[in-house]
Amino acid sequence: MKPAVFDYYSPQTVHEALLLLEQHGFEAKILAGGQSLIPTMNMRLASPKVLIDIGRIGELESIRVSEEEIQIGGMTRQFLIEQSPEVARYCPMLAEGIKLIGHPQIRSRGTVGGSLVHADPTAELPVILCTLGGAVTLASLDGERVVPAEEFFLTYLTTAIEPNELLVAVQFPRIQPRSGHAIEEFALRKGDFAIVLAAAAVTLDEAGKIAAASLGLGGVDGAPVKLDQVTDALLGLEPDSRLIQECCEQIRDIVEPESDIHASAEYRRDLSVTLGRRALETALGRARLSLT
């Protein structure tokens, strides 16, 4: 099938794109990498009357490092993040997780902003952003607003972005001293969307006890799930594998996944416990290595 008829615009600046969004509103769709939008248009699952291609807006492709965070432009291609030494040094979870997205051909076109706005709950970038406590910057003709990740993702394929807004940047916190990270996922085939994925970050104090920890899951709800109930139980401790396993068993009672053609709800629960445990153990082990 081919897409329905639409008008095509290719703005050269963010301001031009925002003018088009203000004019066309709900009738318009932003074309970034096009990895999700174009197939849905070809299948007539989406039929926007206006397509706004932001691929020529150079100011939206950037990686900037400050003292507290890494800011990535919304049109930055995923393969640039994968190859960035700054990302590998200051946000290793993102550097590791980006390699799990699809295949090299996908990452050569896919953008960080496009993946986040599409908001597939089994995609890596939304889970990483939520786990790390990052945020997105949304722009409109009225100005910019910064939305924390946990407020941005609402439910399946739905975010807090308004029809007249454009995601212009994403903020990932820099990794702190004595910290470790991990991301684990299970997919039916390499490059497929995960059935379930887990991301974890752990920071130790000078005595080797857990000072901060976070654990996020994808594939168990309509949006990424951050499991503060699990990680709060580890604060101030020097946990071993047994204690981590006991804490992760809580996940069975927290998540409420649905069954589908890929996996039953109970199987997703089992995966959540297993992958959550693995991610926390790996993150903790890497944090301990940084003490030596």
Summary of the structure (lengths in Angstrom):
residues: 292
radius of gyration: 19.4
end to end distance: 58.4
largest distance: 63.3
contacts: 1005
relative contact order: 0.12
helix: 38%
strand: 25%
